[in-house]
Amino acid sequence: MTELPDDLKTDEIIRSLASDRSTTWLRSTPTEAALPDLGAVMDSAAARFDRFAPWFATTFPETSTVPAELAEAFPEAGGGMIESPLVPATAAQRRLDELFGSEVTGQLWLKRDDSLPVSGSIKARGGFHEVLEFAEAVAADHGLDAFDPATYSSPKFREIAANHRIVVGSTGNLGLSIGILSARLGFAASVHMSADAREWKKTLLRDHGVDVIEHAGDFVEAVEAGRASAEAAENTHFVDDEDSVSLFAGYSVAALRLERQFAAAGVTIDERNPLIVYLPCGIGGGPGGVTFGLRRVFGTAVRCVFVEPSQAPSMFLGVRTGLHSDIAVQDIGLSGATAADGLAVARPSRFIGPTIGPLISGFATVPDEVIRAGVGILHETEGIDVEPSATAGLTIPWRTGDAAAESSSGIHLMWLTGGAMVPDDERIAYVEEGRGLVERIGSNASAIFVD
C-alpha cells in the first residue's frame, strides 16, 4: 500500500474520492501544453488500417461495404473500414434536461464505438492495430510482402502465424479485439481474464479458438500473469495494456475520422464552439490515445474529460496525486469493483498519465447506479443498447454545466465504448435494470452531483 504524503491527505479532491462521492476536477489545459512527439505513430497507424482494409473486407463480410451512416464522411472509402457512426442524441438530451431540471447549452452527440465492426467496442482500434503491426513484422521477418493485404490470407502466412502466439490480459473488450483478430489471422492467442470479466466474453473467445485463462484476481493480476507467460515463451508477443504505444496509436486514429464526420454533419469545432468529449476510463489507454489524437486534430478547441466509476477512479487518482501507476484505488480505501466491468481497473497505465496527463481537461467519478441508469436512458430515448461502461459520461454535462466548455456554448460528445457483442439475454437484463433506475437518479440528483 502506498503511503500518501501529508499534503495529499488533506487534499479535498482526494478526500472526496476516498469517501466514494461523485467528484469532479476540472482543469485548464493551457495552450502551451506540448503534445507528445507521437504524431508519426498516429499517421503510421492510420496508414496501416488503410492497407488492411481489403483484407478486412474479404475476411469479415460485415465490413465489405461502407455503412450508409459513414458514406457521407468517407465517400472514397471501400470496404474494410473499422469505424463507427457519429449521431446526435437530441431525445436523450431532452430527457436528461427533464430529469435534472436544467438545460445544457450546446448539442449532445454520441460516438458509437459500441457498434465498431468485428468486436463492438472502443478497444477494436487499439487491439486490431497492435495485432496488425505484429502481423506485418512476422510477414517481413519471413520474406513475405508485408504491405500486400493478400499476404495475410495466404496458406504460407497462416503456416507461419500458427507458430506464433499473441498474449494479453483483459477485463473483456480488449481481449475480444485481440483474440478474435489474432485467431482470424492464424495466430495462436491467449487471453488472461480478470475476475470481473463477463462469462459471455470468455465463451465468445473460446468459440473463436482462443485460449482463455481465468484469474480470481483483478485486472492487474491478469496482466501480470499474461506478461509472465509471454516472457517464458518463444515466438510470443505480449500486448501490454499498461504500456503499449501500438495500442495508443490505434486508438488515436479515431480523431482523424471524427474530424471528417463533424465536417460532413456541418458542425464547426473552434474556440467559440468547442468540443467537450466525455471518455469512460479504465486503465486509460483508449481515452488517452483518443485524447492525443483529438488535441492533435482540433488543438485547444477540444476539452477531454475522463469519467470513471466512483469505486475505481484509478486515472483520476494517479494524475491528481502525481503518483500515476505507483498508487492504486485500494490505497485510499476503495474497492476497484464496479458494474462497469470494462472500467474495473485499480491502478492506471504507467504510460498514459505521465504522457497525456497535461492534455486532460478534467476528471469525474460516477456511482454505479447512474452508470446503469444510463443504459435505460439510451434505450428509451435513442433506441441504443450498450454495456454499462459505455454510459459513464452521459450525465456529466449536467453536473459541470458550461464550466467544461469554458464558454457559453459547445458540442458535448459522449464516447460510447461497448455493446454490439452483448448476447440478447444480457442486453435485456442491462436495459431492464437501467430503466428501473432512471427516475431514481433524477430524484436523487442533488446527492449524485455533490462534489
TILUM-880763 format. One record per residue (C-alpha): residue in three letters; x, y, z. Coordinates in steps of 0.2 Angstrom, whole numbers, padded with zeros to 4 digits, always signed. Layout:
% TILUM-880763
ALAXYZ...
***
This chain:
% TILUM-880763
MET+0000+0000+0000THR+0006+0017-0005GLU+0008+0030+0009LEU+0001+0047+0004PRO+0011+0062+0008ASP+0004+0073+0021ASP-0002+0087+0009LEU-0012+0074-0001LYS-0020+0068+0015THR-0028+0085+0016ASP-0032+0087-0002GLU-0051+0089-0003ILE-0052+0081-0020ILE-0043+0065-0014ARG-0054+0065+0002SER-0069+0066-0009LEU-0063+0052-0020ALA-0059+0041-0004SER-0077+0044+0003ASP-0085+0037-0013ARG-0093+0053-0018SER-0097+0059-0035THR-0081+0070-0038THR-0077+0082-0052TRP-0060+0090-0055LEU-0060+0102-0070ARG-0043+0109-0075SER-0037+0122-0088THR-0027+0114-0102PRO-0015+0128-0106THR-0011+0132-0125GLU+0007+0129-0121ALA+0004+0111-0115ALA+0015+0102-0128LEU+0009+0087-0137PRO+0020+0072-0135ASP+0030+0068-0150LEU+0019+0054-0156GLY+0011+0061-0172ALA+0022+0049-0183VAL+0014+0033-0174MET-0003+0040-0176ASP-0001+0043-0195SER+0008+0026-0197ALA-0007+0018-0188ALA-0020+0027-0200ALA-0010+0020-0215ARG-0009+0003-0208PHE-0028+0002-0206ASP-0030+0008-0224ARG-0018-0005-0230PHE-0028-0019-0222ALA-0045-0013-0227PRO-0046-0025-0242TRP-0041-0039-0230PHE-0055-0034-0218ALA-0067-0033-0232THR-0065-0051-0238THR-0062-0059-0221PHE-0076-0051-0212PRO-0091-0049-0223GLU-0100-0037-0212THR-0086-0024-0217SER-0087-0027-0236THR-0097-0011-0239VAL-0097+0006-0231PRO-0112+0008-0220ALA-0124+0022-0226GLU-0121+0032-0210LEU-0102+0033-0214ALA-0103+0036-0233GLU-0106+0055-0232ALA-0090+0057-0222PHE-0080+0044-0232PRO-0086+0045-0250GLU-0070+0037-0256ALA-0069+0023-0244GLY-0071+0005-0250GLY-0075-0010-0239GLY-0065-0015-0224MET-0067+0001-0214ILE-0066-0001-0195GLU-0076+0015-0190SER-0092+0019-0180PRO-0106+0032-0183LEU-0107+0049-0176VAL-0125+0053-0171PRO-0135+0067-0162ALA-0143+0062-0146THR-0157+0075-0146ALA-0170+0064-0137ALA-0158+0059-0124GLN-0153+0077-0121ARG-0171+0082-0118ARG-0174+0068-0106LEU-0159+0072-0096ASP-0164+0090-0096GLU-0181+0085-0088LEU-0173+0073-0076PHE-0161+0085-0069GLY-0172+0101-0071SER-0159+0111-0080GLU-0154+0113-0099VAL-0136+0110-0105THR-0131+0123-0118GLY-0125+0115-0134GLN-0129+0099-0143LEU-0127+0081-0137TRP-0119+0069-0149LEU-0114+0051-0147LYS-0098+0042-0154ARG-0105+0025-0157ASP-0089+0014-0154ASP-0101+0002-0146SER-0105-0003-0164LEU-0087-0004-0171PRO-0086-0019-0183VAL-0080-0036-0178SER-0078-0034-0159GLY-0090-0020-0155SER-0080-0008-0143ILE-0068+0006-0142LYS-0054-0007-0140ALA-0056-0013-0158ARG-0045+0001-0165GLY-0031-0001-0152GLY-0031-0020-0151PHE-0033-0023-0170HIS-0019-0011-0173GLU-0006-0020-0162VAL-0011-0037-0170LEU-0009-0030-0187GLU+0008-0022-0183PHE+0014-0038-0176ALA+0007-0047-0192GLU+0017-0036-0203ALA+0033-0039-0193VAL+0031-0058-0194ALA+0027-0057-0213ALA+0043-0046-0216ASP+0054-0057-0205HIS+0049-0072-0216GLY+0052-0064-0233LEU+0034-0060-0237ASP+0027-0044-0244ALA+0021-0036-0228PHE+0012-0022-0237ASP+0001-0033-0248PRO-0016-0037-0240ALA-0017-0054-0250THR-0002-0060-0240TYR-0012-0062-0224SER-0025-0074-0232SER-0011-0085-0240PRO-0008-0103-0234LYS+0011-0098-0232PHE+0007-0084-0219ARG-0005-0094-0210GLU+0008-0108-0208ILE+0020-0096-0201ALA+0007-0087-0190ALA+0002-0104-0182ASN+0019-0105-0174HIS+0017-0088-0166ARG+0006-0083-0151ILE-0001-0067-0145VAL-0005-0064-0127VAL-0015-0051-0117GLY-0023-0048-0100SER-0040-0040-0101THR-0056-0036-0092GLY-0065-0041-0108ASN-0066-0030-0123LEU-0048-0029-0127GLY-0047-0047-0125LEU-0061-0049-0138SER-0052-0037-0150ILE-0035-0046-0148GLY-0042-0063-0148ILE-0054-0063-0162LEU-0042-0054-0174SER-0027-0065-0169ALA-0036-0081-0172ARG-0043-0075-0189LEU-0025-0071-0195GLY-0020-0089-0189PHE-0010-0084-0174ALA-0012-0094-0158ALA-0019-0082-0145SER-0021-0082-0126VAL-0031-0070-0116HIS-0029-0069-0097MET-0046-0063-0090SER-0049-0055-0073ALA-0062-0060-0061ASP-0074-0046-0067ALA-0074-0051-0085ARG-0091-0057-0091GLU-0094-0075-0094TRP-0101-0072-0112LYS-0085-0064-0117LYS-0075-0079-0111THR-0087-0090-0121LEU-0086-0080-0137LEU-0067-0080-0136ARG-0066-0099-0134ASP-0079-0101-0149HIS-0066-0092-0159GLY-0052-0104-0154VAL-0044-0093-0141ASP-0036-0100-0125VAL-0044-0091-0111ILE-0036-0091-0094GLU-0046-0086-0079HIS-0040-0077-0064ALA-0048-0075-0047GLY-0040-0058-0045ASP-0042-0041-0053PHE-0035-0034-0070VAL-0018-0031-0063GLU-0016-0049-0059ALA-0022-0055-0076VAL-0010-0043-0085GLU+0005-0049-0074ALA+0000-0067-0077GLY+0000-0064-0096ARG+0016-0055-0096ALA+0025-0069-0086SER+0018-0082-0098ALA+0024-0072-0113GLU+0042-0069-0106ALA+0044-0088-0104ALA+0039-0092-0122GLU+0047-0091-0139ASN+0038-0083-0154THR+0026-0074-0142HIS+0020-0056-0142PHE+0013-0049-0126VAL+0001-0034-0128ASP+0004-0023-0113ASP-0011-0013-0110GLU-0002-0004-0096ASP+0012+0002-0108SER+0008+0000-0126VAL+0012+0013-0139SER+0005+0002-0153LEU-0012+0002-0144PHE-0011+0020-0141ALA-0008+0024-0159GLY-0023+0013-0165TYR-0035+0022-0153SER-0028+0039-0159VAL-0034+0036-0177ALA-0052+0039-0171ALA-0048+0058-0171LEU-0044+0059-0189ARG-0061+0050-0193LEU-0071+0061-0181GLU-0064+0077-0189ARG-0072+0072-0206GLN-0088+0066-0198PHE-0091+0083-0189ALA-0087+0092-0206ALA-0099+0081-0215ALA-0113+0085-0202GLY-0110+0103-0204VAL-0103+0106-0187THR-0088+0118-0184ILE-0076+0115-0170ASP-0067+0130-0164GLU-0063+0140-0149ARG-0081+0149-0150ASN-0089+0132-0152PRO-0078+0120-0143LEU-0079+0101-0142ILE-0081+0093-0125VAL-0078+0075-0125TYR-0083+0063-0111LEU-0072+0047-0111PRO-0076+0032-0100CYS-0059+0027-0092GLY-0052+0011-0086ILE-0033+0009-0087GLY-0033+0024-0098GLY-0026+0018-0115GLY-0041+0020-0125PRO-0046+0038-0119GLY-0028+0043-0118GLY-0025+0038-0137VAL-0041+0047-0142THR-0036+0062-0132PHE-0019+0064-0140GLY-0027+0062-0157LEU-0041+0075-0154ARG-0029+0088-0147ARG-0018+0085-0162VAL-0033+0087-0174PHE-0043+0101-0165GLY-0030+0109-0154THR-0036+0119-0139ALA-0054+0119-0146VAL-0056+0102-0138ARG-0058+0098-0120CYS-0057+0079-0114VAL-0065+0074-0098PHE-0061+0056-0091VAL-0075+0048-0082GLU-0073+0033-0070PRO-0083+0023-0058SER-0083+0030-0040GLN-0075+0014-0034ALA-0062+0013-0047PRO-0055+0031-0051SER-0038+0025-0055MET-0033+0038-0068PHE-0041+0052-0058LEU-0031+0047-0043GLY-0015+0044-0052VAL-0015+0061-0061ARG-0021+0071-0046THR-0008+0064-0034GLY+0006+0064-0047LEU+0010+0046-0042HIS+0002+0038-0058SER+0004+0019-0058ASP+0013+0020-0041ILE-0004+0022-0032ALA-0020+0011-0033VAL-0038+0015-0028GLN-0036+0002-0013ASP-0023+0014-0006ILE-0037+0026-0002GLY-0049+0013+0004LEU-0059+0010-0012SER-0063-0007-0019GLY-0060-0006-0038ALA-0076-0016-0040THR-0090-0009-0052ALA-0104-0014-0063ALA-0095-0006-0077ASP-0083-0021-0079GLY-0073-0013-0093LEU-0068+0001-0081ALA-0064-0010-0066VAL-0046-0005-0065ALA-0037-0001-0049ARG-0021+0005-0055PRO-0019+0016-0070SER-0007+0014-0085ARG+0011+0019-0082PHE+0012+0027-0099ILE-0004+0037-0101GLY-0004+0048-0085PRO+0013+0055-0087THR+0012+0056-0106ILE-0006+0063-0108GLY-0010+0070-0091PRO-0007+0088-0096LEU-0019+0087-0110ILE-0034+0080-0100SER-0046+0094-0096GLY-0055+0086-0081PHE-0060+0070-0072ALA-0076+0065-0065THR-0082+0050-0055VAL-0100+0042-0056PRO-0109+0030-0045ASP-0114+0013-0052GLU-0132+0017-0051VAL-0130+0032-0063ILE-0120+0021-0075ARG-0133+0008-0075ALA-0147+0020-0077GLY-0138+0027-0092VAL-0141+0011-0101GLY-0160+0013-0098ILE-0160+0031-0104LEU-0151+0027-0121HIS-0163+0013-0124GLU-0179+0023-0120THR-0173+0039-0130GLU-0162+0034-0144GLY-0165+0015-0146ILE-0147+0011-0142ASP-0142-0003-0131VAL-0125-0003-0123GLU-0114-0010-0110PRO-0114-0001-0093SER-0096+0005-0096ALA-0102+0015-0111THR-0113+0027-0102ALA-0101+0033-0088GLY-0100+0050-0096LEU-0118+0053-0100THR-0124+0064-0086ILE-0108+0074-0083PRO-0113+0089-0094TRP-0127+0092-0082ARG-0115+0091-0067THR-0102+0103-0075GLY-0113+0115-0085ASP-0103+0127-0095ALA-0088+0125-0085ALA-0080+0111-0095ALA-0083+0121-0111GLU-0075+0137-0103SER-0088+0146-0114SER-0107+0148-0116SER-0108+0135-0130GLY-0101+0119-0135ILE-0103+0102-0143HIS-0105+0088-0130LEU-0099+0071-0136MET-0102+0055-0126TRP-0089+0042-0132LEU-0099+0025-0131THR-0087+0010-0128GLY-0096-0007-0130GLY-0112-0015-0133ALA-0114-0023-0150MET-0107-0040-0145VAL-0118-0042-0129PRO-0130-0058-0130ASP-0148-0054-0130ASP-0152-0060-0113GLU-0138-0050-0105ARG-0143-0035-0115ILE-0161-0036-0109ALA-0155-0038-0091TYR-0145-0022-0093VAL-0159-0012-0101GLU-0172-0018-0088GLU-0161-0014-0073GLY-0156+0003-0081ARG-0174+0008-0084GLY-0179+0004-0066LEU-0166+0017-0061VAL-0169+0031-0072GLU-0182+0041-0061ARG-0172+0037-0046ILE-0156+0046-0052GLY-0167+0061-0057SER-0175+0062-0039ASN-0158+0060-0031ALA-0148+0072-0042SER-0143+0083-0028ALA-0134+0069-0020ILE-0127+0062-0036PHE-0120+0079-0041VAL-0112+0084-0024ASP-0093+0087-0027
***
